[in-house]
Amino acid sequence: MHARVHVPLAPLTTLGIGGDAALIAELTDPAEFPEVVALADREGARPLVLGGGSNILVADAGCTVPVVRMATKGAKFEHGDDGEQVTVTVQAGHVLQDLVEQSIAHGLTGLETLIGIPGTVGATPVQNVGAYGQEVADVLDRVTAWDWAVGREVTLSAEDCLLGHRTSIFKHSTRWTLLTVTFRLRPSKLSTPIRYGMVAEALGVPKGTPVPLADAASAVLAVRRSKGMLLDAGDADNRNVGSVFLSPVIDAKQAEKLLAEQAPVHTFPDGVTRVSASYLIKAAGFGLGRPLAPGIRMSGKHFTLVAEGEATARAFAEAARVVADAVQKSTGIRLTPEPDLFGDEPAYLRLKQKALASTTS
Ligand SMILES: Cc1cc2nc3c(=O)[nH]c(=O)nc-3n(C[C@H](O)[C@H](O)[C@H](O)COP(=O)(O)OP(=O)(O)OC[C@H]3O[C@@H](n4cnc5c(N)ncnc54)[C@H](O)[C@@H]3O)c2cc1C
């Protein structure tokens, strides 16, 4: 474990915003986790866990709570006796993209449409990462985690993780640091049936068709690239967190109205109907590339926020508020911001609370 003080967090996140971590420890060797525990005991605080920083907003004043950066690597594939299933146990700091490519190379289906999502495997159960018809809940077997509440390592089954749409027992909690994640994958040369129109179109197949694993992954990458949903070095829209807002839940009446407008309305594995937040942002009249707050603008490719220059967390929160308010005014639907906050940014917290209040009122 390597610990340092006063470390800028902005370069460790994809938004490139925010102040310093008072203390950061980087873990590369899983056997050294007891040193993290000793450090947290000394500091008297549960650490914040950082993976690839692709779903985090860091406050301008940084954070005083110790940060642990998970950089442990390794994926162990184990074939079941029946040949029906393969389990893969992955260190939390392993890069998700690497795991997806390894799975495809092993001829395993279950993760191929998650290609291109930045970040680490340890973060994937936190918000039940998903894209283009697959999500972690479909293939998660179990995780091991350090449970700071009881001071020991625990194993949680997929059921224990309470995975929901972009949420889990881990979201908004500092109780657990995920150490390993075990997935159950199926040997197959073919992908799961392609459910997303744009991906099916890129492949030239009808929706519902399974295709060779590598073809599915290439098509997803092409669709992601066209929307600026890939971190391409040198791309002007590179500083982002993917979708800033969750796809909001809509009722049957709203779904009927939106479907009549050809809006991307989907019923998700949790049985709930949602519409894409980017569709609502476009419908509220925002143009691509439009400046929203100092250093924050709409991406030039997709209806999400990107940072440039000396962007601040305060400006990001202000831009997100402008967008959420405009969408609410034009559609009556309140958007909820997705990225987690490190440190204190009152305007961003207010935005999250407002969204919560509108869903519970
Ligand atoms: C271009 C782009 C595209 C994206 N596309 C998608 C998408 O299609 N689908 C999707 O779901 N997400 C998407 N995201 C969001 C993001 O990539 C995912 O949420 C990803 O899983 C975050 O991983 P990370 O390692 O960067 O986590 P971080 O951003 O470092 O952390 C995110 C949260 O997880 C917690 N965390 C991280 N590691 C651990 C751990 N080991 N133990 C406990 N808590 C932990 C952090 O404390 C934080 O609360 C996208 C982001 C970008 C920039």
The ligand as an ORCA input file, in Angstrom:
! r2SCAN-3c Opt
* xyz 0 1
  C     -17.871      7.772    -20.934
  C     -18.606      7.076    -19.822
  C     -19.577      6.121    -20.105
  C     -20.263      5.469    -19.073
  N     -21.204      4.546    -19.401
  C     -21.861      3.888    -18.422
  C     -22.853      2.910    -18.738
  O     -23.132      2.644    -19.917
  N     -23.474      2.261    -17.741
  C     -23.187      2.532    -16.427
  O     -23.792      1.886    -15.549
  N     -22.261      3.445    -16.079
  C     -21.600      4.135    -17.031
  N     -20.662      5.079    -16.712
  C     -20.425      5.397    -15.292
  C     -19.197      4.670    -14.683
  O     -18.250      4.348    -15.656
  C     -19.608      3.404    -13.943
  O     -20.482      3.732    -12.894
  C     -18.386      2.672    -13.368
  O     -18.793      1.461    -12.790
  C     -17.640      3.472    -12.313
  O     -16.433      2.773    -12.040
  P     -15.214      3.498    -11.372
  O     -14.208      2.461    -11.032
  O     -14.756      4.612    -12.209
  O     -15.876      4.020    -10.015
  P     -15.648      5.415     -9.307
  O     -16.177      6.505    -10.163
  O     -14.256      5.522     -8.838
  O     -16.631      5.230     -8.054
  C     -18.029      5.215     -8.241
  C     -18.696      4.849     -6.896
  O     -18.377      3.504     -6.570
  C     -17.693      3.449     -5.318
  N     -16.671      2.399     -5.437
  C     -15.759      2.256     -6.415
  N     -15.010      1.142     -6.192
  C     -15.486      0.585     -5.041
  C     -15.125     -0.559     -4.272
  N     -14.125     -1.390     -4.632
  N     -15.804     -0.787     -3.121
  C     -16.818      0.034     -2.725
  N     -17.200      1.121     -3.415
  C     -16.539      1.399     -4.549
  C     -17.103      4.836     -5.112
  O     -16.870      5.106     -3.749
  C     -18.180      5.700     -5.739
  O     -19.227      5.886     -4.812
  C     -19.972      5.773    -17.721
  C     -18.997      6.746    -17.433
  C     -18.317      7.391    -18.461
  C     -17.255      8.420    -18.130
*
